Amino acid sequence: MFYIIFRYEFKFIQSIVDEVSRKLNRIPLNVATHPVGLQSRVSDVNSLLELECNDVKMIGIYGIGGIGKTTIAKAVYNTIYGQFRYASFLANVRENASHRVGLVKLQERLLFEILGEKGMKLGNVDKGINIIKDRLCRKRVLLVIDNVDDVEQLQALVGGFDWFGPGSRIIITTRDKHLLTAHEIGLTYEVKKLNHIESLQLFSWNAFKRSEPKETYLDISNRAVCYAEGLPLALTILGSDLCGRSIHQWESALDKYKRTPNRKVQDILRISFDGLEENEKEIFLYIACFFKGEIMEYASKALRACDLHPVIGIAVLVDKSLINLDEKGVLSMHDLIQDMGKEIVRQESPMDPGKRSRLWYYEDVLQVLTDGTVIIIC
């Protein structure tokens, strides 16, 4: 009898130790060295979460690459995770799910971070789905699924509202708004670019290690900020790259970026392009090179003449935040996104413009016409 009581007490004490240890080990996430403009955006997302409501809510945060989706999600997580007994932040789902058995590993990690059970082996995604539903359906959880690029990832990790207990909050970040629509997530937040004041401040922290530019660098700093057009990733990279350099070196770098965009920025932005189907890739490149600022109807006629399908193609590009379509039907895109598209075409033949699929720069056109090279537009 004494052994049974002792065994019961030991298990009870061990469960308390495990619970306290799990809470003590819950360390806030590193967010950003210079969180310029972050607080207002965190407040916007928190207003959607409505933590006082006992319903299960899923919120989608979307926008172009480098706009700050993950940063906002981390900051929101840090703000509210103390109000949840169970919490997990699954970072960079797109990359982790691309590996063999990647989704299974993500399911195992989700269960470990929330339940604290080590060594759980699920075997396959379908088994993982059933276990997540069974183990979490009565628990109030905070879960962030970061950087999703396929609806299969959502189905495997946060399939339905009935997977989680009352009061649960699920936050999803993605470049593709349509994934949120397909998963019936009605609460969404589009991350807007930084305004000029915020942009100059973030750029200055990276370029000068202070909140404003040196007086002698003010004009050239404004030029750099205009080039980045409110994209936090670009402002951070450009500021770091130009830090400690002379004004002449800044001018040379910015002149170079007109023809050859910054590679670090382009690598991040290109992820969205690489995930497109061929029809959408071609449409994107035509818009980047020729149709930015044009009426959609005009561009669509030209694209159909190239044997493309612009109605669905443009819709996909809008959902992926690669282009915008205003209320007047005018096509637009972020300048750095346009630069990325033009650079993709330029890389088809860096030294010989005549071998590229598209030409838009007058000097390249003049060179090709002078050399007598034939250009095929469609």
C-alpha positions in Angstrom: 0.0 0.0 0.0 2.9 2.4 0.9 4.5 1.6 -2.4 1.4 2.4 -4.4 1.0 5.7 -2.6 4.7 6.5 -3.0 4.5 5.6 -6.7 1.4 7.8 -7.2 3.1 10.8 -5.4 6.3 10.3 -7.4 4.4 10.5 -10.7 2.4 13.5 -9.4 5.6 15.3 -8.4 7.3 14.4 -11.7 4.3 15.8 -13.6 4.7 19.1 -11.7 8.4 19.2 -12.3 7.8 18.6 -16.0 5.2 21.3 -16.3 7.3 23.9 -14.4 10.4 22.9 -16.5 8.4 23.3 -19.7 7.2 26.8 -18.7 10.7 27.9 -17.6 12.2 26.7 -20.9 9.7 28.8 -22.9 12.1 31.6 -24.0 10.9 34.6 -26.0 11.8 34.5 -29.7 14.5 36.8 -31.1 12.5 39.3 -33.2 14.5 42.1 -34.7 17.5 44.2 -33.8 15.8 47.3 -34.9 12.0 46.9 -34.6 11.1 50.0 -36.5 7.3 50.3 -37.2 6.7 46.9 -35.6 4.5 48.0 -32.7 1.6 49.3 -34.8 1.6 46.2 -37.0 1.6 43.9 -33.9 -1.4 45.9 -32.5 -3.3 45.4 -35.8 -2.8 41.6 -35.6 -3.6 41.5 -31.9 -6.9 43.2 -32.6 -7.8 40.4 -35.0 -6.9 37.7 -32.4 -9.6 38.9 -29.9 -8.1 36.9 -27.0 -11.1 37.5 -24.8 -13.2 35.5 -27.2 -13.5 31.7 -26.5 -13.8 30.7 -30.1 -11.0 29.0 -32.1 -9.5 31.6 -34.4 -7.1 31.3 -37.4 -5.4 34.4 -38.6 -3.4 34.7 -41.8 -0.6 37.2 -42.3 0.4 37.7 -45.9 2.6 39.8 -48.1 5.6 39.8 -50.4 8.9 38.3 -49.4 11.0 40.5 -47.1 8.0 42.6 -45.9 8.2 41.4 -42.3 5.6 38.7 -41.9 7.7 36.5 -39.8 9.0 39.4 -37.7 5.4 40.4 -36.9 4.4 36.8 -36.1 7.3 36.5 -33.7 6.5 39.7 -32.0 2.8 38.8 -31.6 3.9 35.4 -30.2 6.1 37.0 -27.6 3.4 39.4 -26.6 0.7 36.7 -25.9 2.3 33.3 -25.4 2.3 33.8 -21.6 -1.5 33.6 -21.7 -1.4 30.1 -23.1 -0.4 26.9 -21.3 0.4 25.3 -24.7 2.3 27.2 -27.4 4.5 26.4 -30.4 6.2 28.4 -33.2 7.0 26.3 -36.2 9.5 28.4 -38.2 10.1 28.3 -42.0 7.6 25.5 -42.8 8.2 25.8 -46.5 11.8 24.9 -46.3 11.4 22.2 -43.6 8.5 20.5 -45.4 10.5 20.3 -48.6 12.8 17.5 -47.2 11.8 13.9 -47.3 9.3 13.1 -44.5 9.5 16.8 -43.7 5.8 17.2 -42.9 6.0 14.2 -40.5 8.9 15.8 -38.7 7.0 19.1 -38.4 4.0 17.2 -36.9 6.3 15.5 -34.4 7.9 18.9 -33.5 4.5 20.5 -33.0 3.4 17.7 -30.6 6.7 17.9 -28.7 6.7 21.6 -28.3 3.1 21.6 -27.1 2.9 18.3 -25.1 6.6 18.0 -24.2 6.7 14.3 -25.1 10.1 13.2 -26.4 10.8 10.6 -29.0 7.3 10.5 -30.5 7.5 8.8 -34.0 4.4 9.2 -36.2 5.5 7.3 -39.2 3.3 9.1 -41.7 1.3 12.3 -42.2 -2.2 10.7 -41.9 -1.3 9.2 -38.5 0.1 12.5 -37.4 -3.2 14.2 -38.4 -5.3 11.9 -36.2 -2.9 12.2 -33.3 -2.8 16.0 -33.4 -6.6 16.1 -33.6 -7.0 13.7 -30.7 -4.4 15.2 -28.4 -5.0 18.9 -28.9 -8.8 19.1 -29.4 -9.4 19.9 -25.8 -6.4 22.1 -25.2 -6.2 25.9 -25.6 -3.1 26.4 -27.7 -1.2 29.2 -29.4 0.3 28.0 -32.6 2.3 29.9 -35.3 2.8 28.2 -38.7 5.4 30.4 -40.4 6.1 30.7 -44.1 3.6 28.2 -45.6 3.6 27.8 -49.4 1.3 24.8 -50.0 -2.2 24.0 -48.8 -1.0 20.4 -47.9 1.1 21.9 -45.1 -1.9 23.5 -43.6 -4.0 20.3 -43.9 -1.3 18.4 -42.1 -0.6 20.8 -39.3 -3.8 22.9 -38.7 -6.5 21.0 -40.6 -9.6 22.3 -39.0 -11.0 24.5 -36.2 -12.1 21.4 -34.4 -8.5 20.2 -34.0 -8.0 22.6 -31.1 -9.7 23.5 -27.8 -11.8 26.6 -27.2 -9.8 29.8 -27.1 -7.0 28.5 -29.3 -5.3 30.9 -31.7 -3.6 29.8 -34.9 -1.4 32.3 -36.8 -0.2 31.5 -40.3 2.3 33.5 -42.4 2.5 33.1 -46.2 3.3 34.9 -49.4 0.2 33.4 -51.0 -3.2 34.8 -50.0 -5.0 32.1 -51.9 -3.7 29.4 -49.5 -5.6 31.2 -46.7 -8.7 31.4 -48.9 -8.4 27.7 -49.8 -8.1 26.8 -46.1 -11.2 28.9 -45.2 -9.2 31.4 -43.1 -11.3 34.6 -43.2 -9.3 36.7 -40.9 -6.3 38.0 -42.8 -3.8 40.8 -42.4 -1.8 42.2 -45.4 1.5 43.6 -44.2 2.1 47.0 -45.7 5.4 48.5 -46.6 7.1 51.0 -44.3 6.4 54.7 -44.8 9.3 57.0 -45.7 10.0 58.1 -42.1 10.0 54.5 -40.9 12.1 53.4 -43.8 14.7 56.1 -43.2 14.9 55.2 -39.6 15.4 51.5 -40.2 18.0 52.2 -43.0 19.9 54.6 -40.7 20.1 52.1 -37.9 21.8 49.7 -40.2 23.9 52.2 -42.1 24.9 54.6 -39.3 24.0 52.7 -36.1 21.7 55.5 -35.1 18.1 56.5 -35.8 18.8 59.2 -38.5 21.4 59.7 -41.2 24.5 61.8 -40.9 23.8 65.3 -42.2 26.2 64.9 -45.1 24.6 61.6 -46.1 21.0 62.8 -45.9 20.4 63.2 -49.7 22.0 60.0 -50.7 20.2 58.2 -47.8 16.9 59.4 -49.1 17.9 58.0 -52.5 18.7 54.6 -51.1 15.4 54.6 -49.1 13.4 55.4 -52.3 15.1 52.5 -54.0 14.1 50.1 -51.3 10.5 51.4 -51.4 9.5 50.5 -47.9 10.7 46.9 -47.9 12.3 46.1 -44.5 14.6 43.4 -45.9 16.0 45.7 -48.6 16.5 48.5 -46.2 18.4 46.3 -43.8 20.6 44.7 -46.4 21.4 48.0 -48.2 22.1 49.8 -44.9 24.5 47.1 -43.8 26.2 46.9 -47.2 26.8 50.6 -47.4 27.7 51.1 -43.7 31.1 52.8 -43.4 31.5 53.6 -47.1 32.1 57.0 -48.7 29.4 59.0 -50.5 31.1 58.3 -53.8 30.9 54.5 -53.1 27.2 54.9 -52.2 26.5 56.7 -55.5 28.4 54.0 -57.4 26.5 51.2 -55.6 23.1 52.8 -56.2 23.9 53.4 -59.9 24.9 49.7 -60.2 21.6 48.6 -58.7 19.7 50.3 -61.5 21.1 47.7 -63.9 22.1 44.9 -61.6 19.9 44.6 -58.5 21.4 43.6 -55.1 21.8 39.8 -55.1 20.9 39.3 -51.5 17.6 41.0 -51.9 16.9 39.3 -55.2 17.5 35.8 -53.8 14.8 36.3 -51.2 12.3 37.8 -53.7 12.9 35.2 -56.3 11.6 32.4 -54.1 8.1 33.5 -55.0 8.9 33.5 -58.7 10.5 30.0 -58.6 7.3 28.5 -57.2 5.2 29.6 -60.1 3.9 27.5 -63.0 5.3 28.3 -66.4 2.2 30.2 -67.5 2.5 32.5 -64.5 6.2 32.9 -64.9 5.9 34.1 -68.4 3.1 36.5 -67.6 5.1 37.9 -64.6 8.1 38.5 -66.8 6.0 40.3 -69.5 4.4 42.5 -66.9 7.8 43.3 -65.2 9.4 44.2 -68.5 6.5 45.9 -70.4 3.1 46.1 -68.7 3.7 47.7 -65.3 1.4 50.7 -65.2 -0.8 49.4 -68.1 -4.5 48.6 -68.0 -5.2 44.9 -67.4 -7.4 44.7 -70.5 -4.6 45.9 -72.8 -2.0 43.7 -71.2 -4.4 40.7 -71.3 -4.9 41.1 -75.1 -1.1 41.1 -75.6 -0.6 38.1 -73.3 -3.3 36.1 -75.1 -1.5 36.8 -78.4 1.5 35.1 -76.8 -0.6 32.0 -76.2 -0.8 32.6 -72.5 -3.8 32.6 -70.1 -3.8 36.0 -68.4 -7.1 35.7 -66.5 -6.0 33.0 -64.1 -2.3 33.9 -64.4 -2.8 37.5 -63.2 -5.1 36.3 -60.4 -2.4 33.9 -59.2 0.2 36.7 -59.3 -2.0 39.0 -57.3 -2.6 36.3 -54.6 1.2 35.8 -54.3 1.7 39.5 -53.8 3.9 39.7 -56.9 1.7 42.2 -58.7 -1.2 44.5 -57.7 -4.4 45.4 -59.5 -6.0 48.7 -58.4 -9.7 49.6 -58.7 -9.2 51.1 -62.1 -7.7 47.8 -63.4 -4.1 49.2 -63.6 -1.3 46.7 -63.1 1.5 47.6 -60.7 4.3 46.0 -58.7 6.9 46.9 -56.2 10.0 48.3 -57.9 12.3 45.6 -56.4 9.9 42.9 -57.6 10.1 44.5 -61.1 13.9 44.6 -60.9 13.9 40.9 -60.0 11.9 40.1 -63.1 14.1 42.1 -65.4 17.2 40.5 -63.8 15.9 37.1 -64.5 15.6 38.0 -68.2 19.0 39.7 -68.2 20.6 36.5 -66.8 19.3 34.6 -69.9 22.3 36.1 -71.7 24.2 38.6 -69.5 26.7 39.6 -72.3 24.5 39.3 -75.4 21.1 41.1 -75.3 20.2 39.6 -78.6 19.8 36.2 -77.0 17.4 37.4 -74.3 13.7 36.7 -74.5 12.7 40.3 -73.9 14.3 43.8 -74.3 13.2 47.0 -72.6 16.4 49.0 -72.1 16.9 51.4 -75.1 20.7 50.8 -75.2 20.2 47.1 -75.5 17.6 47.5 -78.2 19.9 49.8 -80.1 22.8 47.4 -79.8 20.6 44.5 -81.1 19.3 46.5 -84.0 22.8 47.7 -84.9 24.1 44.1 -84.8 21.1 42.9 -86.9 20.0 40.3 -84.3 16.5 39.1 -84.6 14.3 39.6 -81.5 11.4 37.3 -80.8 8.9 38.9 -78.4 6.3 36.2 -78.2 
